[in-house]
Amino acid sequence: MKKSINILIIEDDEGINRLLCNIVSKSGYSPKPAYSGTEAMIYLDSGKWDMVLIDLMLPGLSGEEILNKVTSESNIPVIIISAKLETQSKISALRAGADDYITKPFDIEEVSARIDSCLRRYRDLSGMSKTNQLTHKDIVLDMDAKVVTMNGTQLKLTAREYEILLLMMSSPNKVFSKANLFESVWNEKFYGDDNTINVHLSNIRSKLAKANGDEEYIETIWGMGYKLKS
């Protein structure tokens, strides 16, 4: 029997929540609505989820607090769907570990496509097992478990951060342009949105530095892109 894909939808507006649940259902997934941050926390603690959709402006606990909980405890994909249009809101959410950010009002087909794309990347990564591990310096990336460790300590990476690191460790001598990284990881055409790549690389560097501040792992090749530092 095919495993159900369970998606938690955290949105306080009943009409929008119902619409999102309908989009998820029509895509063949199983939605679960939550209408407040407090209700969402109950479901997060009691269930297993394959993806979470989060509105930032929620009663009870805020969407930002929910996002921090999800990304600190797992690497499942998270999509923010919010009326906040400010660039800083998007950057803050991405820095906190969100994998995608969709602004309201949204296009139904776009939301459906982004959910499919995010889940596909997540499943593709979990299914990779030709080589169990990749290593670079003291980084060990286990492709079966989708876990990254440094000196035996597991790094808390989001799904997108994991994908970027996996891509770079799979070709350790390659210089990746921002377009290379975006189109390979997001599976979308790159139109010069530097913020998305910059935020995710900054997050990865920060987490690596926190685990080992004496080593540099990713270097910037000015005018070209990024590569693993040998």
HUSUL-V629690 format. One record per backbone hydrogen bond with DSSP energy under -0.5 kcal/mol. NH is the residue of the N-H (numbers start at 1). CO is the residue of the C=O. Records with the same first field share a line. If there is no record, write none. Layout:
# HUSUL-V629690
NH = CO + CO
This chain:
# HUSUL-V629690
6 = 4
7 = 5 + 30
8 = 51
9 = 7 + 32
10 = 8 + 53
11 = 9 + 34
14 = 12
17 = 13
18 = 14
19 = 15
20 = 16
21 = 17
22 = 18
23 = 19
24 = 20
25 = 21
26 = 22
27 = 23
28 = 25
29 = 24
30 = 5
31 = 29
32 = 7
34 = 9
37 = 59
40 = 36
41 = 37
42 = 38
43 = 39
44 = 40
45 = 41
46 = 42
47 = 43
50 = 6
51 = 6
52 = 77
53 = 8
54 = 79
55 = 10
58 = 56
63 = 56
66 = 62
67 = 63
68 = 64
69 = 65
70 = 66
71 = 67
72 = 68
73 = 69 + 70
74 = 70
77 = 50
79 = 52
80 = 100
81 = 54
82 = 102
85 = 83
89 = 86
90 = 86
91 = 87
92 = 88
93 = 89
94 = 90
95 = 91
96 = 92
97 = 94
98 = 93
99 = 78
100 = 78
102 = 80
104 = 82
111 = 107
112 = 108
113 = 109
114 = 110
115 = 111
116 = 112
117 = 113
118 = 114
119 = 115
120 = 116
121 = 117
122 = 118
123 = 119
124 = 120
125 = 121
126 = 122
127 = 123
128 = 124 + 125
134 = 141
136 = 139
139 = 136
140 = 149
141 = 134
142 = 140 + 147
143 = 132 + 141
144 = 132
146 = 142
147 = 142
149 = 140
150 = 153
151 = 138
153 = 150
155 = 148
157 = 155
162 = 158
163 = 159
164 = 160
165 = 161
166 = 162
167 = 163
168 = 164
169 = 165
170 = 166
171 = 167
172 = 169
174 = 171
176 = 174 + 226
177 = 175
181 = 177
182 = 178
183 = 179
184 = 180
185 = 181
186 = 182
187 = 182
191 = 189
194 = 192
197 = 193
198 = 194
199 = 195
200 = 196
201 = 197
202 = 198
203 = 199
204 = 200
205 = 201
206 = 202
207 = 203
208 = 204
209 = 205
210 = 206
211 = 207
212 = 208
215 = 212
219 = 227
221 = 219 + 225
222 = 220
224 = 221
225 = 221
226 = 176
227 = 219
229 = 217
230 = 228
